[in-house]
Amino acid sequence: MTEKPIKEKIAVLMGGASSERDISIKSGTAVHKALSSLELNVSCIDVSADPIKQIRQTKGEIAFIALHGKFGEDGTIQAMLEKENIPYTGSGPDASRLAMNKIASKKMFKDAGLPTPEFITLDKNGARHHFKKWCLAPFFPIVVKPNKEGSSIGMSVVRKKEDLQKAIDNAFLYDDDIIIEEFIDGDDITVGILEDKPLPVVRIKPKQGIYDFDAKYAKGMSKYEVPAKLKANVIKEAQDLGFKVHKLLSCRCFSRVDMRLSKDNKIKILELNTVPGLTTTSLLPKAANAAGINFAQMCLKMLRNYG
C-alpha cells in the first residue's frame, strides 16, 4: 500500500546554545537538504530562547529535531513541543531526559542485568572525598566524563593516577556531576535503531586509538567498518543489546547505542543517543546505508514516525 504523502510544513530544529551547536547545524543542514530533495515543504530554524515562537513564525506543523546536547536531547524541547501540541520526531521527554543522564541510564542497565562498565559518580561537593577513595581502586586506565554531555566533550582516558585530578577538573567544566568508569580495552562499536529495529553494527577504528571529539569530527581521523566484520554471534548480541536498551529507555523510532567490545569479544554498553549525528557521514546514516536505506529515505522514515 502506498504511504500518504507528507503535506505538513516541516521545521528542522538545529543549532541552539549547547556545546554541540556546530555539529547540530551540520546535522540540521543535511536533514533539510535531504527532505528538500524529496520535494517536502521544509525550513530550518536555528533555535533561540523561544523555539515555539520561531516555529509559529515559519508556520511549522511538524518539528524535526536535529538539536544535539542540552535542550535538544534532555527532554526540554520535547516537553515544550508537547505542551503546544506540535508533533516532533524522535523520543519523548522522559526517554530523552533519561538517556541524556548517563548516571541514571547506567543504573538502569545494571538493574536490568545488561553489561556496562563498572563506574562511580562524583559531584562537585563530594568530589575530593570520592577522588581519594577512587585512587585506591585498581582500575587504571579509566574514563572520566561529564554526566550530561555528548560528542565526547569533556571526556578523558586516564592511564596514570597523577593525571586523574586534571581529568576530573576538566569534566567538571561541563557538568556538576561526572562519571569515572573502567576503561574497556578493545573497539568502539555502535548499533543504530531505525523504526524500532536494529541496523547493521558499525565498528570504529580511530587513528589515535581513542574515539574522542577530534576522532569523531576531524576528517580522516577514524575509519569505519560498516557492517562490522565480527563473528555472527557477536553481531547478534550487539544488535540484541542495542534493541533492549532502546526499549528499556522507552525510546521511539530511532536511536543509537554506543558500546565497547573487549579483545575477548565481551560487550559493554556505554550510552544511548536519542538524537544521534545526522550528517551524511554520521554513524546512524552509515548503518542505515548498509541496510540499503539512503540518507533521504532514513530522514523520511524518522519523519513518518513522529509523535
Buried (B, 14 or more C-beta within 10 A) or exposed (E): EEEEEBEBBBBBBBBBEBBBBEBBBBBBBBBBBBBBEBEBBBBBBBBEEEBBEBBEEBEBBBBBBBBBBBBBBBBBBBBBBBEEEBBBBBBBBEBBBBBBBBBBBBBBBEEEEBBBBBBBBBBEEEBEEBBEEBEEEEBBEBBBBBBBBBBBBBBBBBEEEEBBBEBBEBBBEBBEBBBBBBBBEBBBBBBBBBEBEBBBBBBBEBEEEBBBBBBBBEEEBBEBBBBBEBEEEBBEBBBEBBBBBBEBBEBBBBBBBBBBBEEEEEBBBBBBBBBBBBBBEBBBBBBBBBBEBEBBBBBBBBBEBBE
